[in-house]
Amino acid sequence: MKLLASLLMSAALAAPAFPALAAGETPKAAKPDLAKGEASYAAVCVACHAADGNSTIAANPKLAQQHPEYLVKQLQEFKSGKRADPVMQGMAAILSEDDMRNVSWWLASQKAKDGFSKDKDLVALGERIYRGGIQDRNIAACAGCHSPNGAGIPAQYPRLSGQHADYTVKQLADFRDGKRGNNAQMRDVAAKLNDREVRAVADYIAGLR
């Protein structure tokens, strides 16, 4: 009897602290650690994207207040090479999955600074395209996915408001020219825009708030 009790006690001590996962179930990811995210960001990202994610370099995107799921996806695709960029591929290569999540959620907690448009003639065209698309060329309105104020839709479509126009121009041109291939929907939209329309949309987005 004592032997049986001893065996039962040993089995209880050896049992896992958490219930076993059901077939096909994946373990839940740990809650993002914002302190670790800030530290990783300061070590790897700050030189190009500024201390609070509000890049002051027009060629580098503002990342503050961006949807974290979108940022994680981009970092994963930089690391895998699905989104081609030699600089970002090198940066992402040194980040673990936890690092990516921590950095992304920390950036999402930062306040984005407003941007501004520069060309009043272009911005009028950009507003028409952003809000209404170009119907006779089957170009969808940007607002349908990125919302009228550019806030985007969490986990689906990125925040655009206040983004540097130079960065947006490059991304739309890269989608159009096949240099960026990690989003088929954006590739199809950009393929129908000419250079002036790309600049117009980008300038309008820069002033969205």
ROVO-901469 format. One line per 4 residues: number of its first residue (from 1); for each residue x, y, z of N, C-alpha, C, O, CB. Coordinates in steps of 0.2 Angstrom, whole numbers, padded with zeros to 4 digits. Glycine has a CB too. Example, Ala and Ser with C-alpha at 12.3 -4.5 7.8 and 13.67 -1.06 7.14 Angstrom:
% residues 2
1	0066 -0028 0039 0062 -0022 0039 0066 -0016 0039 0071 -0017 0042 0057 -0022 0045 | 0064 -0011 0035 0068 -0005 0036 0064 0000 0039 0067 0006 0040 0070 -0003 0029 $
% end
This chain:
% residues 209
1	0004 -0006 0000 0000 0000 0000 0004 0006 0000 0003 0011 -0004 -0005 0000 0006 | 0010 0006 0004 0014 0012 0005 0018 0013 -0002 0019 0018 -0004 0019 0011 0010 | 0019 0007 -0005 0023 0007 -0012 0018 0011 -0017 0021 0015 -0021 0025 0000 -0014 | 0012 0009 -0017 0007 0012 -0022 0006 0019 -0021 0006 0023 -0025 0000 0008 -0021 $
5	0006 0021 -0014 0005 0028 -0013 0011 0032 -0015 0011 0038 -0018 0004 0029 -0005 | 0017 0029 -0014 0023 0032 -0016 0024 0033 -0024 0026 0038 -0026 0029 0028 -0014 | 0022 0028 -0027 0021 0029 -0035 0017 0034 -0037 0018 0037 -0042 0020 0022 -0038 | 0011 0034 -0034 0006 0039 -0036 0009 0046 -0035 0007 0051 -0039 -0001 0038 -0032 $
9	0012 0047 -0029 0015 0054 -0027 0020 0056 -0032 0021 0062 -0034 0018 0054 -0020 | 0024 0051 -0034 0030 0052 -0039 0027 0054 -0046 0029 0059 -0049 0034 0046 -0040 | 0021 0051 -0048 0018 0052 -0054 0015 0059 -0054 0015 0063 -0059 0013 0047 -0056 | 0012 0061 -0048 0009 0068 -0048 0015 0073 -0048 0014 0079 -0052 0006 0069 -0041 $
13	0021 0072 -0045 0026 0077 -0045 0029 0078 -0052 0031 0083 -0054 0031 0075 -0041 | 0029 0072 -0056 0032 0072 -0063 0027 0075 -0068 0029 0076 -0074 0034 0065 -0065 | 0020 0076 -0066 0015 0078 -0071 0017 0085 -0073 0020 0089 -0069 0008 0077 -0068 | 0015 0087 -0079 0017 0094 -0082 0013 0099 -0078 0007 0097 -0075 0015 0095 -0089 $
17	0015 0105 -0077 0012 0110 -0073 0006 0113 -0077 0001 0116 -0074 0017 0116 -0072 | 0005 0112 -0084 0000 0114 -0088 -0004 0109 -0091 0000 0104 -0092 0002 0120 -0093 | -0010 0109 -0092 -0014 0103 -0096 -0011 0102 -0103 -0008 0107 -0106 -0021 0105 -0096 | -0011 0096 -0105 -0008 0094 -0111 -0013 0098 -0117 -0019 0099 -0116 -0009 0086 -0112 $
21	-0009 0099 -0122 -0013 0102 -0128 -0017 0097 -0132 -0015 0091 -0132 -0008 0106 -0133 | -0022 0099 -0134 -0026 0095 -0138 -0023 0094 -0145 -0019 0098 -0147 -0034 0097 -0139 | -0025 0088 -0149 -0022 0087 -0155 -0022 0093 -0160 -0028 0095 -0161 -0025 0081 -0158 | -0017 0095 -0163 -0017 0101 -0167 -0017 0107 -0164 -0016 0112 -0168 -0023 0100 -0172 $
25	-0017 0108 -0158 -0017 0114 -0154 -0010 0117 -0153 -0006 0113 -0152 -0021 0114 -0147 | -0009 0123 -0154 -0003 0126 -0153 -0002 0130 -0147 -0007 0133 -0145 -0001 0130 -0159 | 0003 0130 -0143 0004 0133 -0137 0003 0141 -0138 0005 0144 -0143 0011 0132 -0134 | 0000 0144 -0133 -0001 0151 -0134 0006 0155 -0133 0010 0153 -0129 -0006 0154 -0129 $
29	0007 0160 -0137 0013 0164 -0137 0013 0168 -0130 0008 0170 -0128 0014 0169 -0143 | 0019 0169 -0127 0019 0173 -0121 0017 0180 -0122 0018 0182 -0128 0027 0172 -0118 | 0015 0183 -0117 0013 0190 -0118 0019 0194 -0120 0025 0193 -0117 0010 0193 -0112 | 0019 0199 -0125 0025 0203 -0127 0028 0207 -0121 0024 0209 -0116 0023 0208 -0132 $
33	0034 0207 -0120 0038 0210 -0115 0040 0217 -0118 0045 0217 -0122 0044 0206 -0113 | 0037 0223 -0116 0038 0229 -0119 0045 0232 -0117 0048 0235 -0121 0033 0234 -0117 | 0047 0230 -0111 0054 0232 -0109 0059 0229 -0113 0064 0232 -0115 0055 0230 -0101 | 0059 0222 -0114 0063 0219 -0119 0063 0222 -0126 0068 0222 -0129 0062 0211 -0119 $
37	0057 0223 -0128 0056 0226 -0135 0059 0233 -0136 0062 0234 -0141 0048 0227 -0136 | 0059 0237 -0130 0062 0243 -0131 0070 0242 -0131 0073 0246 -0135 0060 0248 -0125 | 0072 0238 -0127 0080 0236 -0127 0082 0234 -0134 0087 0236 -0136 0081 0231 -0122 | 0078 0229 -0137 0080 0226 -0143 0080 0232 -0149 0084 0232 -0153 0076 0220 -0145 $
41	0075 0236 -0148 0074 0241 -0153 0080 0246 -0153 0082 0248 -0158 0067 0245 -0152 | 0082 0248 -0147 0087 0253 -0146 0094 0250 -0148 0098 0254 -0151 0088 0254 -0138 | 0094 0243 -0148 0101 0240 -0150 0101 0239 -0158 0106 0239 -0161 0101 0233 -0147 | 0095 0238 -0161 0095 0236 -0168 0092 0241 -0173 0094 0242 -0178 0091 0230 -0169 $
45	0087 0245 -0170 0083 0249 -0175 0083 0256 -0175 0082 0260 -0179 0076 0247 -0174 | 0086 0259 -0169 0085 0266 -0167 0089 0270 -0173 0086 0276 -0174 0088 0267 -0161 | 0094 0268 -0175 0098 0272 -0180 0094 0274 -0186 0095 0280 -0188 0105 0268 -0182 | 0090 0270 -0188 0086 0272 -0194 0079 0274 -0193 0076 0278 -0197 0086 0265 -0199 $
49	0076 0272 -0187 0069 0274 -0186 0068 0278 -0180 0062 0279 -0179 0065 0267 -0185 | 0073 0281 -0177 0073 0286 -0172 0071 0283 -0165 0068 0277 -0165 0068 0291 -0174 | 0072 0286 -0160 0071 0283 -0153 0064 0281 -0152 0063 0276 -0148 0074 0288 -0148 | 0059 0284 -0154 0052 0283 -0153 0049 0280 -0159 0042 0280 -0159 0049 0289 -0150 $
53	0052 0278 -0164 0049 0275 -0170 0046 0280 -0175 0044 0278 -0180 0043 0271 -0168 | 0047 0287 -0174 0045 0292 -0178 0051 0294 -0182 0055 0299 -0181 0042 0298 -0174 | 0053 0290 -0187 0059 0291 -0191 0059 0299 -0194 0054 0301 -0196 0059 0286 -0197 | 0065 0301 -0194 0066 0308 -0197 0069 0308 -0204 0071 0313 -0207 0070 0312 -0192 $
57	0070 0302 -0206 0073 0301 -0213 0068 0299 -0217 0065 0294 -0216 0079 0295 -0212 | 0067 0303 -0222 0061 0302 -0227 0061 0295 -0230 0055 0293 -0232 0060 0307 -0232 | 0067 0292 -0231 0067 0286 -0235 0065 0280 -0230 0064 0274 -0232 0074 0285 -0238 | 0065 0281 -0223 0064 0276 -0219 0057 0277 -0215 0056 0282 -0213 0070 0276 -0213 $
61	0053 0272 -0215 0046 0272 -0213 0046 0274 -0205 0050 0272 -0201 0043 0266 -0214 | 0041 0278 -0204 0038 0279 -0197 0035 0272 -0195 0031 0270 -0198 0034 0285 -0196 | 0037 0270 -0189 0034 0264 -0186 0030 0265 -0180 0027 0260 -0178 0040 0259 -0185 | 0031 0270 -0177 0027 0272 -0171 0019 0271 -0172 0017 0273 -0177 0028 0279 -0168 $
65	0016 0267 -0167 0009 0266 -0167 0006 0262 -0173 0000 0261 -0174 0005 0273 -0168 | 0011 0258 -0176 0009 0254 -0182 0006 0247 -0178 0008 0246 -0173 0015 0252 -0186 | 0002 0244 -0182 -0001 0238 -0179 0004 0233 -0178 0008 0231 -0183 -0007 0235 -0184 | 0005 0230 -0172 0010 0225 -0171 0010 0219 -0175 0015 0216 -0177 0010 0223 -0164 $
69	0004 0216 -0177 0004 0210 -0181 0007 0212 -0188 0010 0207 -0191 -0003 0208 -0182 | 0006 0218 -0190 0009 0219 -0197 0016 0220 -0197 0020 0217 -0201 0006 0226 -0199 | 0019 0223 -0191 0026 0223 -0190 0029 0216 -0190 0034 0215 -0193 0028 0228 -0184 | 0026 0212 -0186 0029 0205 -0185 0029 0202 -0192 0034 0199 -0194 0025 0201 -0180 $
73	0024 0202 -0196 0024 0199 -0202 0029 0202 -0207 0033 0198 -0210 0017 0200 -0206 | 0030 0208 -0207 0036 0211 -0211 0043 0209 -0209 0047 0207 -0213 0035 0219 -0211 | 0044 0209 -0202 0050 0206 -0200 0051 0199 -0202 0057 0197 -0203 0051 0207 -0192 | 0046 0195 -0201 0047 0188 -0203 0049 0187 -0210 0053 0183 -0212 0040 0184 -0201 $
77	0046 0191 -0214 0047 0191 -0221 0053 0194 -0224 0056 0192 -0229 0041 0194 -0225 | 0056 0199 -0220 0062 0201 -0221 0067 0196 -0220 0072 0195 -0224 0064 0208 -0217 | 0066 0193 -0214 0071 0187 -0212 0071 0181 -0217 0076 0179 -0218 0069 0185 -0205 | 0065 0180 -0219 0065 0174 -0224 0067 0176 -0231 0068 0171 -0235 0058 0171 -0224 $
81	0067 0182 -0233 0069 0184 -0239 0062 0185 -0244 0063 0187 -0249 0073 0179 -0243 | 0056 0184 -0241 0050 0185 -0245 0049 0192 -0247 0047 0194 -0252 0044 0182 -0241 | 0051 0197 -0242 0052 0204 -0244 0059 0206 -0244 0063 0205 -0239 0048 0208 -0238 | 0061 0208 -0250 0068 0209 -0252 0070 0216 -0249 0068 0221 -0252 0069 0208 -0259 $
85	0075 0216 -0245 0079 0222 -0243 0085 0220 -0240 0085 0217 -0234 0074 0227 -0239 | 0091 0221 -0242 0097 0218 -0239 0098 0221 -0232 0101 0218 -0228 0103 0220 -0244 | 0097 0228 -0231 0098 0231 -0225 0093 0227 -0220 0095 0225 -0214 0097 0238 -0225 | 0087 0227 -0221 0082 0225 -0216 0083 0217 -0215 0081 0215 -0210 0075 0226 -0219 $
89	0085 0214 -0221 0086 0206 -0220 0091 0205 -0215 0091 0201 -0211 0087 0203 -0227 | 0097 0209 -0215 0102 0209 -0210 0100 0210 -0203 0102 0207 -0198 0108 0213 -0212 | 0096 0215 -0202 0093 0217 -0196 0088 0212 -0193 0089 0210 -0187 0089 0224 -0196 | 0084 0209 -0197 0079 0204 -0195 0082 0198 -0193 0080 0194 -0189 0074 0203 -0200 $
93	0088 0196 -0197 0091 0190 -0196 0093 0189 -0189 0094 0183 -0186 0097 0189 -0200 | 0095 0194 -0185 0097 0193 -0178 0092 0193 -0173 0093 0193 -0167 0102 0199 -0176 | 0085 0194 -0175 0080 0194 -0171 0076 0187 -0170 0075 0184 -0175 0075 0199 -0173 | 0075 0185 -0164 0071 0179 -0163 0064 0181 -0164 0062 0187 -0165 0072 0176 -0156 $
97	0059 0176 -0164 0052 0177 -0165 0050 0181 -0159 0046 0186 -0159 0048 0170 -0165 | 0052 0180 -0153 0050 0184 -0147 0053 0191 -0147 0049 0195 -0146 0053 0180 -0140 | 0059 0192 -0150 0061 0198 -0151 0057 0202 -0156 0055 0208 -0154 0069 0198 -0154 | 0055 0199 -0161 0050 0203 -0166 0044 0205 -0163 0041 0210 -0164 0049 0198 -0172 $
101	0041 0200 -0159 0035 0202 -0155 0036 0207 -0150 0032 0212 -0150 0032 0196 -0152 | 0041 0207 -0146 0042 0212 -0141 0043 0219 -0144 0040 0224 -0142 0048 0210 -0137 | 0047 0219 -0150 0049 0226 -0153 0042 0228 -0156 0041 0234 -0156 0054 0225 -0158 | 0039 0224 -0159 0032 0226 -0163 0027 0229 -0158 0024 0234 -0160 0029 0221 -0167 $
105	0026 0226 -0153 0021 0228 -0148 0024 0234 -0144 0020 0239 -0142 0020 0223 -0143 | 0030 0235 -0143 0033 0241 -0140 0032 0247 -0145 0030 0252 -0143 0041 0241 -0139 | 0033 0246 -0152 0032 0251 -0157 0025 0253 -0157 0023 0259 -0158 0034 0249 -0163 | 0020 0248 -0156 0013 0250 -0157 0011 0254 -0151 0006 0258 -0151 0009 0243 -0156 $
109	0015 0254 -0145 0013 0258 -0139 0016 0265 -0140 0014 0269 -0136 0016 0255 -0133 | 0020 0267 -0145 0023 0273 -0146 0018 0278 -0150 0014 0276 -0154 0029 0273 -0149 | 0018 0284 -0148 0013 0289 -0152 0016 0291 -0158 0022 0294 -0158 0012 0295 -0147 | 0012 0291 -0164 0015 0293 -0170 0014 0300 -0171 0009 0303 -0168 0011 0290 -0176 $
113	0019 0303 -0174 0019 0311 -0175 0016 0312 -0182 0017 0308 -0186 0026 0314 -0174 | 0012 0318 -0182 0009 0320 -0188 0014 0321 -0194 0019 0324 -0192 0004 0326 -0187 | 0012 0320 -0200 0016 0322 -0205 0012 0328 -0209 0008 0331 -0206 0017 0316 -0210 | 0014 0329 -0215 0011 0335 -0219 0012 0334 -0226 0017 0331 -0228 0014 0342 -0216 $
117	0007 0336 -0230 0008 0336 -0237 0012 0342 -0240 0012 0347 -0236 0001 0336 -0241 | 0015 0342 -0246 0019 0347 -0248 0016 0351 -0254 0018 0357 -0256 0026 0345 -0250 | 0012 0347 -0259 0010 0350 -0265 0003 0350 -0265 -0001 0345 -0266 0013 0345 -0271 | 0000 0356 -0265 -0007 0356 -0265 -0011 0354 -0271 -0017 0352 -0271 -0009 0364 -0264 $
121	-0008 0354 -0277 -0011 0352 -0283 -0011 0344 -0283 -0016 0341 -0285 -0007 0354 -0289 | -0005 0341 -0281 -0005 0334 -0281 -0009 0331 -0276 -0012 0326 -0277 0003 0332 -0280 | -0010 0335 -0270 -0013 0332 -0264 -0021 0331 -0266 -0024 0327 -0263 -0012 0336 -0258 | -0023 0336 -0270 -0030 0335 -0272 -0032 0329 -0276 -0037 0326 -0275 -0032 0342 -0276 $
125	-0027 0327 -0281 -0028 0321 -0285 -0027 0315 -0280 -0031 0310 -0281 -0022 0321 -0290 | -0022 0316 -0275 -0021 0310 -0271 -0027 0309 -0266 -0029 0303 -0265 -0015 0312 -0266 | -0031 0314 -0264 -0037 0313 -0260 -0042 0310 -0264 -0045 0305 -0262 -0039 0320 -0258 | -0043 0312 -0271 -0048 0308 -0275 -0047 0301 -0276 -0051 0297 -0275 -0048 0312 -0282 $
129	-0040 0299 -0277 -0039 0292 -0278 -0039 0288 -0271 -0042 0283 -0271 -0031 0291 -0280 | -0037 0291 -0266 -0037 0288 -0259 -0044 0287 -0257 -0046 0281 -0254 -0033 0292 -0254 | -0048 0292 -0258 -0055 0291 -0255 -0060 0288 -0260 -0065 0284 -0258 -0058 0298 -0254 | -0059 0288 -0267 -0064 0286 -0272 -0061 0281 -0277 -0065 0278 -0281 -0067 0291 -0275 $
133	-0054 0280 -0277 -0051 0276 -0282 -0052 0279 -0289 -0053 0285 -0289 -0055 0269 -0282 | -0051 0275 -0294 -0052 0277 -0301 -0056 0272 -0304 -0054 0267 -0307 -0045 0278 -0305 | -0062 0273 -0304 -0067 0268 -0306 -0066 0266 -0313 -0067 0260 -0315 -0074 0271 -0306 | -0065 0270 -0318 -0064 0268 -0325 -0058 0264 -0326 -0058 0261 -0332 -0064 0274 -0330 $
137	-0054 0263 -0322 -0048 0259 -0322 -0048 0254 -0317 -0043 0250 -0316 -0041 0263 -0322 | -0053 0253 -0314 -0054 0248 -0309 -0049 0248 -0303 -0046 0243 -0301 -0054 0241 -0312 | -0047 0254 -0301 -0043 0255 -0295 -0047 0257 -0289 -0050 0262 -0289 -0038 0261 -0297 | -0046 0252 -0284 -0050 0253 -0278 -0048 0259 -0274 -0042 0261 -0274 -0049 0246 -0274 $
141	-0052 0262 -0270 -0050 0267 -0265 -0046 0264 -0260 -0047 0259 -0257 -0057 0270 -0262 | -0041 0268 -0258 -0036 0266 -0253 -0040 0266 -0246 -0038 0261 -0242 -0030 0270 -0252 | -0045 0270 -0245 -0048 0271 -0239 -0052 0264 -0237 -0054 0263 -0231 -0053 0277 -0239 | -0054 0260 -0242 -0058 0254 -0241 -0054 0249 -0237 -0057 0246 -0233 -0059 0251 -0248 $
145	-0047 0249 -0237 -0043 0245 -0233 -0039 0248 -0228 -0038 0246 -0222 -0038 0241 -0237 | -0037 0254 -0229 -0033 0258 -0224 -0037 0263 -0220 -0034 0267 -0216 -0027 0261 -0228 | -0044 0264 -0221 -0048 0268 -0218 -0048 0275 -0220 -0042 0277 -0222 -0047 0267 -0210 | -0053 0279 -0219 -0053 0286 -0222 -0047 0290 -0219 -0045 0295 -0222 -0059 0289 -0221 $
149	-0046 0289 -0212 -0040 0293 -0209 -0034 0290 -0209 -0029 0292 -0206 -0043 0295 -0202 | -0033 0284 -0213 -0026 0281 -0213 -0025 0277 -0207 -0019 0275 -0207 -0021 0286 -0214 | -0029 0275 -0203 -0028 0272 -0197 -0027 0264 -0198 -0024 0260 -0194 -0033 0272 -0192 | -0029 0262 -0204 -0029 0255 -0206 -0034 0250 -0202 -0038 0253 -0198 -0022 0252 -0205 $
153	-0033 0244 -0203 -0037 0239 -0199 -0032 0234 -0195 -0028 0231 -0199 -0042 0235 -0204 | -0032 0234 -0189 -0027 0230 -0185 -0027 0223 -0188 -0032 0220 -0189 -0029 0230 -0178 | -0021 0220 -0188 -0020 0213 -0190 -0021 0212 -0198 -0020 0206 -0200 -0024 0208 -0186 | -0024 0217 -0201 -0025 0216 -0208 -0022 0221 -0213 -0018 0219 -0217 -0033 0216 -0210 $
157	-0023 0227 -0212 -0020 0232 -0216 -0016 0238 -0212 -0019 0240 -0207 -0026 0236 -0220 | -0010 0240 -0214 -0006 0244 -0210 -0009 0251 -0209 -0013 0254 -0214 0001 0244 -0212 | -0007 0254 -0204 -0008 0262 -0203 -0004 0265 -0208 0002 0264 -0209 -0006 0264 -0196 | -0007 0270 -0211 -0003 0274 -0216 -0002 0282 -0214 0002 0285 -0217 -0006 0274 -0223 $
161	-0007 0284 -0210 -0007 0291 -0209 -0001 0294 -0207 0003 0292 -0202 -0013 0293 -0204 | 0001 0300 -0210 0008 0303 -0208 0014 0300 -0210 0019 0303 -0209 0008 0304 -0201 | 0013 0295 -0214 0019 0291 -0217 0023 0296 -0222 0020 0300 -0225 0018 0285 -0220 | 0030 0295 -0221 0034 0299 -0226 0032 0298 -0233 0031 0292 -0235 0042 0298 -0225 $
165	0031 0303 -0237 0029 0302 -0244 0034 0299 -0248 0033 0295 -0252 0028 0309 -0247 | 0041 0300 -0247 0046 0297 -0251 0046 0289 -0250 0047 0286 -0254 0053 0300 -0248 | 0045 0287 -0243 0044 0280 -0242 0038 0277 -0246 0039 0272 -0249 0044 0279 -0234 | 0033 0280 -0245 0027 0277 -0248 0027 0277 -0256 0025 0272 -0259 0020 0282 -0247 $
169	0030 0282 -0259 0032 0282 -0266 0036 0276 -0268 0034 0272 -0273 0035 0288 -0269 | 0041 0275 -0264 0046 0269 -0266 0042 0262 -0265 0043 0258 -0269 0052 0269 -0261 | 0038 0262 -0260 0034 0255 -0259 0029 0254 -0265 0029 0248 -0267 0031 0255 -0252 | 0026 0259 -0266 0021 0258 -0272 0024 0257 -0279 0022 0253 -0282 0016 0265 -0273 $
173	0030 0260 -0280 0034 0259 -0286 0037 0252 -0286 0037 0248 -0291 0040 0264 -0287 | 0039 0250 -0280 0042 0243 -0279 0036 0238 -0280 0038 0232 -0283 0045 0242 -0272 | 0030 0239 -0278 0025 0234 -0279 0023 0234 -0286 0022 0229 -0289 0018 0236 -0275 | 0023 0240 -0289 0021 0240 -0297 0026 0237 -0301 0025 0234 -0306 0020 0248 -0298 $
177	0033 0238 -0299 0038 0235 -0303 0040 0228 -0302 0045 0225 -0305 0044 0240 -0303 | 0037 0225 -0297 0038 0218 -0295 0044 0217 -0290 0046 0212 -0289 0040 0214 -0301 | 0047 0223 -0288 0053 0222 -0283 0050 0220 -0276 0054 0217 -0272 0056 0229 -0283 | 0044 0222 -0274 0041 0220 -0268 0035 0215 -0270 0030 0217 -0273 0039 0226 -0264 $
181	0036 0209 -0268 0031 0204 -0270 0027 0201 -0264 0025 0195 -0265 0034 0199 -0274 | 0027 0204 -0258 0024 0200 -0252 0017 0202 -0251 0014 0201 -0245 0028 0202 -0246 | 0014 0205 -0256 0007 0207 -0255 0004 0207 -0262 0005 0213 -0266 0005 0213 -0251 | 0000 0202 -0264 -0003 0202 -0271 -0008 0208 -0272 -0008 0210 -0277 -0006 0195 -0272 $
185	-0012 0209 -0267 -0017 0214 -0268 -0014 0221 -0269 -0016 0225 -0273 -0021 0215 -0261 | -0009 0223 -0265 -0005 0229 -0267 -0002 0229 -0273 -0001 0235 -0276 -0001 0231 -0261 | 0001 0224 -0275 0004 0223 -0282 -0001 0225 -0287 0001 0228 -0292 0008 0216 -0283 | -0007 0222 -0287 -0012 0223 -0292 -0014 0230 -0292 -0015 0233 -0298 -0018 0218 -0291 $
189	-0015 0234 -0286 -0017 0241 -0286 -0012 0245 -0289 -0013 0249 -0293 -0019 0243 -0279 | -0005 0244 -0287 0000 0248 -0289 0002 0248 -0296 0004 0253 -0299 0006 0247 -0285 | 0000 0242 -0299 0002 0241 -0306 -0002 0245 -0311 0000 0246 -0316 0000 0233 -0308 | -0008 0248 -0308 -0012 0252 -0312 -0011 0260 -0311 -0014 0264 -0315 -0019 0251 -0311 $
193	-0006 0261 -0307 -0005 0268 -0305 0001 0271 -0309 0006 0268 -0310 -0004 0270 -0298 | 0000 0277 -0312 0006 0280 -0315 0010 0284 -0310 0008 0284 -0304 0004 0285 -0321 | 0016 0287 -0312 0021 0290 -0308 0017 0296 -0304 0018 0297 -0298 0027 0292 -0311 | 0014 0300 -0308 0011 0306 -0305 0005 0304 -0300 0005 0307 -0294 0007 0310 -0310 $
197	0002 0298 -0301 -0004 0296 -0296 0000 0293 -0290 -0003 0294 -0285 -0008 0291 -0300 | 0005 0290 -0291 0009 0287 -0285 0011 0293 -0281 0010 0292 -0275 0015 0283 -0287 | 0014 0298 -0284 0016 0304 -0280 0011 0307 -0276 0011 0309 -0271 0020 0309 -0284 | 0005 0308 -0280 -0001 0311 -0277 -0004 0307 -0271 -0005 0310 -0266 -0006 0312 -0282 $
201	-0004 0301 -0272 -0007 0297 -0266 -0002 0297 -0260 -0004 0298 -0254 -0008 0290 -0268 | 0004 0297 -0261 0009 0297 -0256 0009 0304 -0252 0010 0304 -0246 0016 0296 -0259 | 0008 0309 -0256 0008 0316 -0253 0002 0317 -0249 0002 0320 -0244 0009 0321 -0258 | -0004 0314 -0251 -0010 0315 -0247 -0009 0311 -0241 -0011 0313 -0236 -0016 0312 -0252 $
205	-0007 0305 -0241 -0006 0300 -0235 -0001 0304 -0230 -0003 0303 -0224 -0003 0294 -0237 | 0004 0307 -0232 0008 0311 -0228 0005 0316 -0223 0007 0317 -0217 0014 0314 -0231 | -0001 0319 -0226 -0004 0324 -0222 -0011 0321 -0218 -0014 0325 -0215 -0006 0329 -0226 | -0012 0314 -0219 -0018 0311 -0216 -0017 0311 -0208 -0012 0310 -0206 -0019 0304 -0219 $
209	-0023 0313 -0205 -0023 0312 -0198 -0030 0311 -0195 -0031 0311 -0189 -0019 0318 -0194 $
% end
